[in-house]
Amino acid sequence: MSAAVKYTLGRLGLFVVVLAALWLVDINVFLKLMLALVFSAALSFFLLKGWRDEMAEEMAGASQRRRAEKERLRSALAGEDEPNEGERQEGQPR
């Protein structure tokens, strides 16, 4: 399971737990939802730090791979990149 999915499910789970705890309190439903959102965000900052860091590393790696692929494609389109031996098309001279 990807780190982003784990973190998102963790955030949703914390929200549901806090909302369930607040459901017992006799206040307005809108206020319950807002308090659950604030408290779950604060709790996730501390409780889900590891998953958040893991997700950030995963996203940084994906960004780096996309940047490298973009640069490779730009250089190939500019004619600066010669294909490797295994990448030559059949019928092309060696």
GROMACS elastic network, one bead per residue, 0.5 to 0.9 nm:
[ bonds ]
;  ai    aj funct       b0    kb
    1     4     6  0.84344   500
    1     5     6  0.67238   500
    1     6     6  0.68716   500
    2     5     6  0.54147   500
    2     6     6  0.64372   500
    2     7     6  0.87791   500
    2    55     6  0.78979   500
    2    58     6  0.84633   500
    3     6     6  0.50802   500
    3     7     6  0.60954   500
    3     8     6  0.85166   500
    3    51     6  0.63709   500
    3    52     6  0.77569   500
    3    53     6  0.89418   500
    3    54     6  0.60513   500
    3    56     6  0.85136   500
    3    58     6  0.71872   500
    4     7     6  0.51789   500
    4     8     6  0.60562   500
    4     9     6  0.85261   500
    4    51     6  0.80003   500
    4    52     6  0.79209   500
    4    54     6  0.82929   500
    4    55     6  0.52813   500
    4    56     6  0.84811   500
    4    58     6  0.82988   500
    4    59     6  0.86034   500
    5     8     6  0.51256   500
    5     9     6  0.60449   500
    5    10     6  0.84074   500
    5    55     6  0.87605   500
    6     9     6  0.52457   500
    6    10     6  0.60497   500
    6    11     6  0.86611   500
    6    51     6  0.70612   500
    6    55     6  0.86342   500
    7    11     6  0.61866   500
    7    12     6  0.86541   500
    7    48     6  0.71231   500
    7    51     6  0.56039   500
    7    52     6  0.62787   500
    7    54     6  0.89263   500
    7    55     6  0.73703   500
    8    11     6  0.51190   500
    8    12     6  0.62329   500
    8    13     6  0.85065   500
    9    12     6  0.50624   500
    9    13     6  0.59506   500
    9    14     6  0.85455   500
   10    13     6  0.50109   500
   10    14     6  0.61563   500
   10    15     6  0.85922   500
   10    44     6  0.78943   500
   10    48     6  0.73022   500
   10    51     6  0.87056   500
   11    14     6  0.52125   500
   11    15     6  0.62644   500
   11    16     6  0.87637   500
   11    40     6  0.71427   500
   11    41     6  0.74961   500
   11    44     6  0.63674   500
   11    48     6  0.80112   500
   12    15     6  0.50563   500
   12    16     6  0.62542   500
   12    17     6  0.86847   500
   12    40     6  0.84910   500
   13    16     6  0.51517   500
   13    17     6  0.61968   500
   13    18     6  0.86291   500
   13    40     6  0.88591   500
   14    17     6  0.51151   500
   14    18     6  0.61120   500
   14    19     6  0.84232   500
   14    36     6  0.87195   500
   14    39     6  0.88229   500
   14    40     6  0.54676   500
   14    41     6  0.82760   500
   14    43     6  0.76714   500
   14    44     6  0.72382   500
   15    18     6  0.52612   500
   15    19     6  0.59878   500
   15    20     6  0.85042   500
   15    33     6  0.89308   500
   15    36     6  0.59016   500
   15    37     6  0.62162   500
   15    38     6  0.88963   500
   15    39     6  0.79297   500
   15    40     6  0.50587   500
   15    41     6  0.79095   500
   16    19     6  0.50214   500
   16    20     6  0.60117   500
   16    21     6  0.85774   500
   16    36     6  0.78903   500
   16    40     6  0.85362   500
   17    20     6  0.51176   500
   17    21     6  0.62815   500
   17    22     6  0.86927   500
   17    36     6  0.85374   500
   17    40     6  0.84182   500
   18    21     6  0.50708   500
   18    22     6  0.61946   500
   18    23     6  0.85620   500
   18    35     6  0.84998   500
   18    36     6  0.53800   500
   18    37     6  0.82546   500
   18    39     6  0.71490   500
   18    40     6  0.64174   500
   19    23     6  0.59808   500
   19    32     6  0.67803   500
   19    33     6  0.67139   500
   19    35     6  0.80610   500
   19    36     6  0.50965   500
   19    37     6  0.82003   500
   19    40     6  0.87157   500
   20    23     6  0.50347   500
   20    24     6  0.73225   500
   20    36     6  0.87689   500
   21    24     6  0.61348   500
   21    25     6  0.78311   500
   21    36     6  0.88353   500
   22    25     6  0.53050   500
   22    26     6  0.84106   500
   22    27     6  0.86935   500
   22    32     6  0.62206   500
   22    33     6  0.86525   500
   22    35     6  0.82072   500
   22    36     6  0.72780   500
   23    26     6  0.74993   500
   23    27     6  0.84521   500
   23    29     6  0.82975   500
   23    32     6  0.71155   500
   24    27     6  0.89339   500
   25    32     6  0.83921   500
   26    29     6  0.88854   500
   27    30     6  0.85934   500
   27    31     6  0.68696   500
   27    32     6  0.68009   500
   28    31     6  0.52142   500
   28    32     6  0.62931   500
   28    33     6  0.88386   500
   29    33     6  0.62805   500
   29    34     6  0.86851   500
   30    33     6  0.51468   500
   30    34     6  0.62569   500
   30    35     6  0.86231   500
   31    34     6  0.50724   500
   31    35     6  0.60273   500
   31    36     6  0.84019   500
   32    35     6  0.51968   500
   32    36     6  0.59945   500
   32    37     6  0.85301   500
   33    36     6  0.50874   500
   33    37     6  0.61571   500
   33    38     6  0.87400   500
   34    37     6  0.50903   500
   34    38     6  0.63061   500
   34    39     6  0.86290   500
   35    38     6  0.51475   500
   35    39     6  0.59664   500
   35    40     6  0.82852   500
   36    39     6  0.52403   500
   36    40     6  0.57971   500
   36    41     6  0.83219   500
   37    40     6  0.53353   500
   37    41     6  0.61082   500
   37    42     6  0.86885   500
   38    41     6  0.52187   500
   38    42     6  0.63063   500
   38    43     6  0.87055   500
   39    42     6  0.51198   500
   39    43     6  0.61181   500
   39    44     6  0.85203   500
   40    43     6  0.50181   500
   40    44     6  0.59399   500
   40    45     6  0.85476   500
   41    44     6  0.51509   500
   41    45     6  0.63306   500
   42    45     6  0.52756   500
   42    46     6  0.70963   500
   42    47     6  0.88748   500
   43    46     6  0.55013   500
   43    47     6  0.58551   500
   43    48     6  0.78954   500
   44    49     6  0.72399   500
   45    48     6  0.60722   500
   45    49     6  0.60769   500
   45    52     6  0.85707   500
   46    49     6  0.56889   500
   47    50     6  0.79670   500
   47    51     6  0.89622   500
   48    51     6  0.54196   500
   48    52     6  0.61212   500
   48    53     6  0.86693   500
   49    52     6  0.50614   500
   49    53     6  0.61224   500
   49    54     6  0.85405   500
   50    53     6  0.52061   500
   50    54     6  0.61402   500
   50    55     6  0.86046   500
   51    55     6  0.60758   500
   51    56     6  0.85756   500
   52    55     6  0.50945   500
   52    56     6  0.61919   500
   52    57     6  0.87152   500
   53    56     6  0.50381   500
   53    57     6  0.62534   500
   53    58     6  0.86146   500
   54    57     6  0.52183   500
   54    58     6  0.62197   500
   54    59     6  0.86795   500
   55    58     6  0.50330   500
   55    59     6  0.61417   500
   55    60     6  0.85609   500
   56    59     6  0.51271   500
   56    60     6  0.60874   500
   56    61     6  0.86066   500
   57    60     6  0.50496   500
   57    61     6  0.61529   500
   57    62     6  0.86289   500
   58    61     6  0.52195   500
   58    62     6  0.63004   500
   58    63     6  0.86671   500
   59    62     6  0.50984   500
   59    63     6  0.61231   500
   59    64     6  0.86138   500
   60    63     6  0.50377   500
   60    64     6  0.61657   500
   60    65     6  0.86769   500
   61    64     6  0.50782   500
   61    65     6  0.62313   500
   61    66     6  0.86512   500
   62    65     6  0.51197   500
   62    66     6  0.61878   500
   62    67     6  0.85851   500
   63    66     6  0.51283   500
   63    67     6  0.61246   500
   63    68     6  0.86421   500
   64    67     6  0.50733   500
   64    68     6  0.61918   500
   64    69     6  0.86126   500
   65    68     6  0.51587   500
   65    69     6  0.61365   500
   65    70     6  0.85246   500
   66    69     6  0.50978   500
   66    70     6  0.60055   500
   66    71     6  0.85664   500
   67    70     6  0.50849   500
   67    71     6  0.62086   500
   67    72     6  0.86105   500
   68    71     6  0.51424   500
   68    72     6  0.61406   500
   68    73     6  0.86399   500
   69    73     6  0.61309   500
   69    74     6  0.85683   500
   70    73     6  0.51607   500
   70    74     6  0.61610   500
   70    75     6  0.86782   500
   71    74     6  0.50732   500
   71    75     6  0.62095   500
   71    76     6  0.85384   500
   72    75     6  0.52862   500
   72    76     6  0.61471   500
   72    77     6  0.86542   500
   72    81     6  0.79673   500
   73    77     6  0.60753   500
   73    78     6  0.85065   500
   73    81     6  0.88411   500
   74    77     6  0.51446   500
   74    78     6  0.61409   500
   74    79     6  0.86954   500
   74    80     6  0.87822   500
   75    78     6  0.50016   500
   75    79     6  0.63059   500
   75    80     6  0.52580   500
   75    81     6  0.57876   500
   76    79     6  0.51665   500
   76    80     6  0.57960   500
   76    82     6  0.75340   500
   76    83     6  0.86521   500
   77    80     6  0.75930   500
   77    81     6  0.80285   500
   78    81     6  0.77442   500
   79    82     6  0.74130   500
   83    86     6  0.79406   500
   83    87     6  0.56621   500
   83    88     6  0.61772   500
   84    87     6  0.51719   500
   84    88     6  0.65929   500
   85    88     6  0.56903   500
   85    94     6  0.81949   500
   86    89     6  0.85937   500
   88    91     6  0.86288   500
   88    92     6  0.68735   500
   88    93     6  0.88047   500
   88    94     6  0.82946   500
   89    92     6  0.58353   500
   90    93     6  0.84851   500
